[in-house]
Amino acid sequence: MSTNKFLSSTSSLAIVVVAIFFVASCKGGGKSADQDQLAADSLSKELLASDIKEVLYPLPAPFEMTQMLTDIGATYSSKNLNAPGKVEKYITEQSKAINLGIYGADLAYASTYQQQQDIQTYLNSIKTLADQLGVTYDYSKLLSEEYKTKFENKDSLISIVTNTIYDTYQYLDQKSNPDLAVNMVTGMWVELMYLATNISENSYNFTGMVDIISKQKASYDKVMSLLTARNTNADIQSLEAKLQVLKPVYDKVDTGLSEADYNLILKTIKSVRNSLV
């Protein structure tokens, strides 16, 4: 285990221990014991959720972006999703990992809108690529009748899909090849940006869209740092160069994105995404 992963794991354990200690300490205290317990449980869950996200997955959960789209009234459109039939054309490990992320973003998008048929379709595509990459997560259970019933509840659906994405990333990062993990999350980020910027013919004037894209500066910076850290790999170096075009735009995001800035993001994302699928 690397030093960083050891420190991350140690931090995780420390937070768990602190949370448990805090819960235990609240069990005494007279009339306010129940209230203290509720507060402790809430804090414990928040700490653990935050820590799990930090350790298992380096970017905001894909559902954060897709939920933003529903919040501004964007309707579901399957025409922008990567065609599931393309799954067999991905031959190299890099293309498989990238499109594992792209299909993961499509799955999150379909799940946000509870599109059950597309959910099953993209789970199949993800299973195909993950199996080919040697990921040992049991994707077949997600295609069972039991899980189809669970997927009818949106909270359960989002929880299951989120954990699936986290577990897949963690396997690639810790048990397979960290380069593939970086390719996966980059593919997912590009696809989420693509879906967002193509929700309408004139998405710049779609109320709230510029704000959503502006808020992706932090995730863009994180993606670039992940790519830079692994850019001794020529394929990752190429991907980094393609996305580097966006840096001048995101550097001035605090002053507001002009239509020209926004269109550069849209054009770059579309170009990169088309080169990946």
N, C-alpha and C positions, 0 to 999 in steps of 0.2 A: 504494500500500500504506500502511495506517495505521501510526503510530508503534508501537503495541502489537504489531501483526502483524510489523513489521520486527524489533522486539526479540525476539519469540518465535522468528522464523526465525533470527536471529543466535544466540540461545541454543542452538537446535537444532544449528546448524553447529558451535558451540563444543564441545558435548558429543560430537558425532561425531568432531571432530578430536582431542579429549582421549582418547576411547576408542581411536581408531586409533593414536595415539602410544603409549598404554599397551600395546597389543598388540604394537607393533613393538619396544618397549623390552624386552619379555619374551622375545624370540627368542634372546637370548644368555644364558649363565648356567649352562652345564655340565649337571649331572645333573638339576637341578630345572627345566630348560627346558620340558619337556612339561607339568609341573604348573603352571608359571607361565602357559603358553599357555592351558591349560584355564581357569584362574582369570581370565585376561584376557578370553577369549571370553565367559565367563559374565557378567563385569562389563559388557562392551560391550553384550551383549544386554539386560541389565537397564536400563542407562542409556538405550539407544535406545528400548526398549519404553515406559519411563516418559515419556520426552520426547515420543514420538509421541502418546501418549495425551493429554498435557498440551496439545499444540499442536492436535491434530486434533479432539478431542472433550472437552467441558468437564465431563462427569460420569463416574462409574465405568461401566465397560463393562456393558451389560445382562446379560451372562452372570454377573456377580458375584452379582446378585440371584437369577437362576434357578438357579444352582448351589447357593445357600444353601437353596433349596426342596428340591432333591433330597437335600441333606445331612441335612435333618431328616426325611426319609422321606415328603415330600409326593408323591402320585401325580399323574400327568398327567390333566388334564381340559380338553377342548376347549370345553366349554359356556360357559366364561368368556371365551373369545376374542371379539374383535370380528368379526362376520360378514363374510366377504370379499365377499359380494354387495352390501354397502353402499357399495362403492367408488364406484359411479356417482352416489351422492347428494351427494357432496362437491363443491360448486360453487365456493366462494370459495377463493382461494389459501391463506388461513389454515386453513380446514377441511381442505384437502388436505395441508398441511404437518403439522398436528397429527396427522392420521390416518396419515400416512406414518410418524410416530414410533410411533403406537399399533400399527400393523401390524408395525413393526420389533421392538417388544417381543414381540408374538405370535410372530414368527418366531424370536426368540431363545429363547423358552419352548419352542416346538415342537422347535427344534434341540437344546436341552439334553436332551430326552427322545427325540431321534432319531425323531420322528414324520414319516416321509418324505412322506406324502401332504399333511399340513398344511404342511410346509416348502415344497413346490411351490406350494400354493394361496396362501400368504402372499407368496411371491416374486412371483407374478403380480400380486397386489394392490399390492405395493410398486412394481413396474415400471409399472403403470398410472398411479399418482399421480405418481411421479417423472418419467415421460415428460411428463405434463401440466404439471408445474412447470418443464420444460425442463432437467432434470438430464441431463447427457451421459454419465453412467456407463453402461457396457454391461451392463444387467441381463439381456439375452437370453442371454448366455453361461451365466448361472447356471441357466438352464432347459434347457441342452443335456444330451445323454446323457453327455458327458464329465464334467460336474459332478455329475450324479446318482451316478456311480460314486465321485467324490471324497467326496460327502456320506455315503457308507457308513462312512467313517472319522470318528469324532467329533472328533478333534483338527483334522483338515482342515476339517470342517464349521464348527466354531466359529471357526477362523481366517478362513475365507472370509466368513462372515456378519459377523463383527466388522469386517473391513476394508470390507465393503460399507456398513455403517452409518457408519463413520468417513468414508468417501469421500463419501457422500451429504450428511452434515452439512457437511463441508468445502466442497463445491460450493455449497450454499445460503449458507453463511457468507461465503465469499470471492468467489464469482463471480455470485451471484444477489441475495439479499436477507437480511441478517443477522436481520431480524425473523422470516423463515420458518424459519431455522435454530433460533432460540429456541423457536418454536412446535413444531418437530419434537421437540426434546429434552424439552420439557415434556410433550408427549403421550406420549412413551416412558416418562418417569418416572411419570406418572399411571397408565398401563396396567400397569407392573410392580408398582406398589403395589396396584392393583386385583386383579391376579392373586394376589398374595401374601395379601391380606386376605380373599380369597374361596375359599380352598382347602378350607374345611370350613364347616359350619353354625355352628360355635362356634370360630372360628380363634383367639380369645384364649387358649383352653385347649389349643391345639395346641402340643405341646412345641417350644419354640425359636422360635415365631412372634413373640412379643412382643420377643424379643431382636433378631430380624431387622428388625422395624419400627423399633425404637429406634435401630438402627445407621444408619438412613436420615436421621438428623438432618443430617449433613454434606451429603448430596446434596440434601436439602430446602433447606437454606440456600443452596446453590449455585444451585438452580433459581430461588429467589426473587431472588437477586442478578442473575441473567440477565434475569429479567422486569423488575426495577426499572430496569435499565440501558436497557431499550427501551420503557419505559412511556409515552413520548409517543405511541405507537401505541395507539389506543383499544381495539382488540381485545386487545392484550397487557395493557393496564391492567385490563381486565375479568377476564382469566385470573388475573392477579396477585391481584386482590381475592378471587376465589373460593378461592385457596389460602392467603391470608393468615389464614384461620380456624384453620389448623393451627399458627400461630406460638406461641400460648400453651402448647399441648401440648408442642411440641418444645423450648420454652424450659426445661421442667422435666423433660426426659427423663432427666437424670443421676440424679434421685431415684427413677426407676422409673415406668413407665406403669401407672396403675390401669386397671381394666376400663373405667371411664367415659372415661378418656383414649383408650384404644385404640378404643373404640366411636365416639368423636368422629372419630378418624382414618378409621376404616372408613366411617362415614356421609358424611364430607366427600369422601373419594376417590370413593366410589360416585356421589355427586351430581355432582361435577365430571366424572367420566368419562362419565356418562350424558348430560351436556350437550354433550359433545364428539363422541360417536359417532352 
